[in-house]
Amino acid sequence: MKFDTIIIGGGLSGLISGIYLSQRGQRCVIISSGQSALHFSSGSFDLLNNLPDGTSVQKPLDAISELVKQAPTHPYAKLGETKFKELAQQAEEFFKNAGISTQGDHEENHYRVTPMGTLKPTWLTLKNLLISENEKCLPIQHPGIFNITGFLDFYTRFIADEFLKMGAKCSIHSINFPALENLRKNPTEMRSVNIARVFDKQENIKELARILKAESGNCDSIILPAITGLNREDVVDYLRKEINKPIYLLPTLPPSVPGIHTQQKLRSVFQQNGGVFMLGDNVLCADIKGNRISQIYSFNHGDIPFVGQNFILATGSYFSQGLIASTEKIYEPIFDLDVTFTPNRTQWYNSDVFDTQPYQSFGIKTDSTFRCTREGKIFENLYAAGAILEGFNPLKEGCGAGVSILSAMYIAEQILSK
């Protein structure tokens, strides 16, 4: 099987690089072992919330020069300030063209509402999710928070308490009707994805609208968990029209319906542009000639190789086994690439779970164009994108999605420029 570019990993980086390349005439394949980390998404994409030293960032563009000084191997440092700004702007347009509506821009962070009702800074947030431009208050005063009876991944009392601290006095309501009652017969089925499937059906959406209209009373707005239809995008618009009140969604604990929507949309765009998506397959090894990868082999296809001109490694970090941690080292399992890590295992972590954890900054070593190395030698046609990269802490710096998106777009540009 021959392709122009072979992408290993079907998460955010893999899909964005695949779409970017396929839209420009390349024949691409994405080989994905399983679910994307997007299935655990908050519904927002962070660009840069904090510098490595902990300094908070409100305007990401203004912080890049200082970031480069503090973390010279950070993926943003390899992009440089000018390219960082250019790609951030392109990313916003990219999502729009892909049919993914977002709120926010790269000029200044806004605040998303977490599943616990607190506010966190972010770059882009999916349409319909509640956001604020102010970290100390909300754009609503008397919301009604509605939850599905028996749904345990949405904590209405915690949310209401946090909202009250920001000046919003909430009322709490439950939603129940026969279709949900049938689902509740098995408690393990009361998860966000299964509930969302109930609201794929128009008759259930109408019943939801009836309940919300009857019980919202004096509420100035309605808050729902983000479970409004797994395969539909019009549910919130329909409810707003029927009830004539602002309706906002809040993310739940994983799995994430907004994240699944995003992954499905990106995969659809990739395939519509001629991309081949192979789900449930694992890349095992590669043939290497000099400083180039010639072909790779997967579990499902045995001795039938994938032959490509360029390869993008977007397998993620520890969560998706793009990186493996043993008792002695951290390694990359497909190509045995060079990995940055501290030899002394006791220095991989801090005892305080809320402190910065050094292992989160370990990752694949690359040159300035994200080409991978092995034993110090650069592979001409193998690139690494996203969470697998060295030099950044996605949690403490609030930059995980930004690194995934911008590195993928930059690598695609490098491949097209050859």
N, C-alpha and C positions, 0 to 999 in steps of 0.2 A: 504494500500500500504506500503510495507516494503522495507527499504533501509539500507545499511550500514551507509551512511552519507547523510544527507539532508542539502542542501545549499540554503540559502535564499538570493537571489540577483544574477543577471546574468551579472554583470559588470566584470571588470578586475580581482578582487579578487576571485569572485565566480567561474569564468571560469578556472582560473589557479589552484585553489585548487581542483576543480572538475576533471580537466584533470590529475593532479598529482595523485589523489587517484584512478581514474578509470583505469589509465594505470598500476596500481599496484594491480588490481584485485577487488577493491571495487565496489559495486553497488551504484551509486550515482544519485541523482536527483537535478536539479537546478530549483527553483521556482522563476520566474522573473516577476515583475509587468509590465515592459515596456522597453523602450529604455535604453541602457546602456550609461553612461557618455562618453564611448569611441566614441559615435557619435559626440561628441564635441571636440575630441582630436586634438592636433596640429600635430600629427604624430610622436611625440617624447615622450620618457619616462625619467622623471627626477629622479635622485637618491638622490643627495644632492648638492644644489647650494649655500646655505648660512647657517651659524650657527644661532641659535635663536637671538644672539646679533647683527646680521647683517653682520658679517664677511663673506666675500666671500670665497667660497670653490672651488678649482681647482681639488684637488685630494681627493675624498670622503674618502678613506680608512685612510688617514692621519688625518682626522678631527673627527673621531668617538669618540676618547677618550675625546676630548673637548666638543663634543655634549652631551655626557653622563653627564659631570659635569654641563653643563648649563641647561639640560632638562632631569632629571632622570626618568620621566614617558614617555619620547618619545619612540615610538615603536622600534626604533633602539637601544635605551638604553637597552630595554628588551632582544633584540637579543644578544647584546654584540659584541665586535669588531671582534672576530674570526668567529662567526656565520654570521655576516653581510657580511664579505668578501666571505665566502663559498657560501652563498645563492645568492649573486650578480653574482658570476661566474656561478652558476647553472642556473640562470635566463637567461643568455645570451645563454647558450646551449639549454635551454628549448625552447626559441623562434626559434632557428635554427631548432630544431627537429620538431617543429610545422609548419614549412614551412613559417615562417615569417622572412624575411631577414632584418637585421638591420646593422647600422653603429655605431662604437664607442664601448667602454668598460668601466669597472668600475675603471680602473686605473687612468684615467684623463678625465674630462669633455671636450667635444667639444662644438661647437656653432651651434645652429639651426637658421634658418631664420624665423622670425615671419610673420604673414600676413601683417604687416606694413613695412616689409623690414629691421627691426632691428635684431640684434643678441642677443640670449639668451643662457646661458650655459645649457647643458643637458647631459644625460647618453647614451641613445640609440635613434637613429633616423631611421625611416623606409627607406628602399632602395628607391632610386631615388629622395628623397628630398634633396635640396641643404643644405650643411653644410660647416663649416669652422673650421680649427684648430686654427685660430687666431681671436681674438675678434675685431681687427681693420681693417681687410681686407678680401677679398673674393678670392676664387681660380679661378675667371674669371675676364676678363678685359673689354670686349665689348659685353655683352649679349644683345640679343633681347628678350624683354618681350612681350609675346603674350597673349591677353585676348579675350574671347568670346564677341562679340558685344552685349551690353545690360546686361552683367553679372556684377552686382553691388557689389558683395562680394569679389572683388579682385581689390585692389587699385594700379593700375600700376604707376600712377604719384608719389604717396607717396613712393612706392618701389624704383622707379628710383632715387628719391631724396636721399633716404637713401643709396642706392648703390653708388651714386656719392661721398658721404662723405667718403666711403671706397675705393675710387679709381677706381670704375667700372662705365664706361660711357655707358648708356643703350640707346637703341632705342625701341620705343613702337609701337606695331602693333595690329591690330584687326583681328579676325577670324570670317568669316560668310559664310554660304552656306545653301542651301534649307532646310536641316533637322533641322538646328538651327533656321532658319526663321520660320518654323512651330511651334517650341517650343515658340518662342518669341511672338506669337499672344496673349498669356496670360502672362502678365508681372510677375504674381505670380509664374509662372512655371520656371522662369529663376533662378533656384537654383542649387547648385553644384550637388546634387544627380540626378536631372532630366537631367542635361547636361551630367553627367557621363553615363547615360543610352543610350544617343545618341552614345557615343563612345564604346558601347558594340558591335556595328555592324561594320563588317569589311569594308563595303563600305564607312562608315563615317570616319573610321580611315585612309583609303587610301586618302580621300579628305583632311583630316587634314595634312597628310604628304606632299601632293602636295602643299598646301598653305605655309607650313613652309619652304619647300625647295625653293619655288619661292621668298619668301619675306625675308628670313634670311640673304641674301646677305653677307656682310662682318662681320657679327656677329661671334664671336668666340664660342658662345654657345647660347642655346635657353632656356628661362624660361617660363614655363606654370603653370597655376593654377592646383591644384591637383584635376582634374575632368576627368581623362583619363580612363573611363571605370569602371562601378560599379561592374561588375561580371567578369572582365578580369584582369589578372596580367601581360600580355605580351605587353601592348600597348606601353609603353616607349621603351622597347627593340626593338620593330618593328620600331618605329619612328627613333631611333638612327641608325638602320641599313639602312633605306631608305634615310636618310638625311646626314648621315656620319658626325654628329656633336654631341658634348655633349648636352644632354637634361636633365634639372632638373625641379623638381616640387616644388612649394611653397604652403604651406597650405593656405586655404581660411578661411573666417569667417564660423562658423558652419551653417549647418551640415558638418561634415568632412568625405569626401570620404575615405581617408586613415584610419581613425578611424573605419568607417563602415567595410572596408575590414578586419581590424584586428579582430573586433568582430565576423564577419562571419567566419573567419578562425578558431578562437579559439572555437567557438560553434561547427563547423564541426568536429574538432579534438576530442572534448568532446564526441560527439554523436558517432563517429566512434569507440571510445573505450568503447561503451556500456552505456554511460551516457544518462539520460532522461532529456530533457530540456522542461520545461513547461512555456510558455510565456503568459503574460496577466493574471496572477493570483496573488492574494495578500494573504499572511499569516495573519490570524486574531488573533489567540491565541494558547495557548499550555496547555497540561496537564503536571503537575509537580509532581513528586513523590520524596519527600526528597530533595536531592541536584542534581537531574537529571531531564532532560526533557525526557518524554516518547514518546510523539507524539504531532503533531501540526495540526491545521485545517486551510484550506484556503477558500476563498470566492467561488471559482468555484466548489469545491468538497464537500461543505456543511458538513454533519456529517461523511463523509468518511475521516478518519485521515491518515496522513503520519507518519508512525512509523519508528524510526531510532535509531541506537546505538549512533551516534554523530550528532551534528548540528553545522553549521557554519553560523553566521550572517554576511552577506556581503552586507547589504542594502544601504551602502553609507551614506552620511551626509545629510544636509538640502535639497540639490538639489533634491534628490530622496526620501526624507521623511524617511530616516533611523533614523534621529533625527528630532524632532518637537519642535519648539520654540513657547511657548505661552507667554502671557504677564507676567507670574510669574516664569516660569521655562523652562528648556529644558529637554525633556524626550524621551525615546525610546518606541515606541508604541506597540510592540508585546509582549515583555517579562517584561516590566517595569523594566529594568535593571538600576543599579547605573550609574549615569552620572556625570561627573565633569563639574561644571559650577559655576559662581559667582552669589550668590543670588541677589545682587543689579543689576538690569537690566541696569542701566546707565553705568555700568562698562563692559558691553558686547561689547562695540564698542568705537571707537575714532571718533571724528568729522571730522578729516582729512581722506578722503576716501582712500588715498594712504598710510596711516600709517598702522602699524600692528593692526589687529582687533582681540581682545581677543576671541570673539566667535568662531573663526576659530580653536582654540586649544581645545575647549570643545569636549567631547566625552565619549564613554563607558569606564568605569573603568574595568581593567582586572588584572589578576596576571601576573607573568613573562612568562607564556606560552599562554597568550591571552585568558584564560578562563574568562568568564563573572561573574559578581557578582550581587546579589540583596540583599539589606539591609546588605551588608557586607559579605554575605555568597557566597562561590564559587560554581558555577555549574560545576559538574565534566565533563559533555559532551556537553557544549555549549561554542563555541569559537566566537570571533569577529575578523574580518579582514578588513583592508583597511581604507577607509575614515571615518568610524564611530568611530575609535579609538581615545582616548584622547592623549593630550600631544604634538601635533605637528601642525605646521601651513603650510599646503601644498603650499600655494602661496608664502609666504615670504621666506620659507626655500627651496622651489623648491625640494620637496621630495614626492609629492603626489603619483605618479605612483610607485616609489620605495617602499613606505610603503605598498601599495596595493599588489604588487608582492611578496615582501619578507615575509610579514606577512602571506599571503596565503600559501606559500610554507612551512613556518615553522610550521603552524598549521597542514598542511597535514602530515608532518613528525611526529608530536606529536600523531596524530590519528593512524598512521600506527605502531607506537612504542608500542601501548597498548597491 
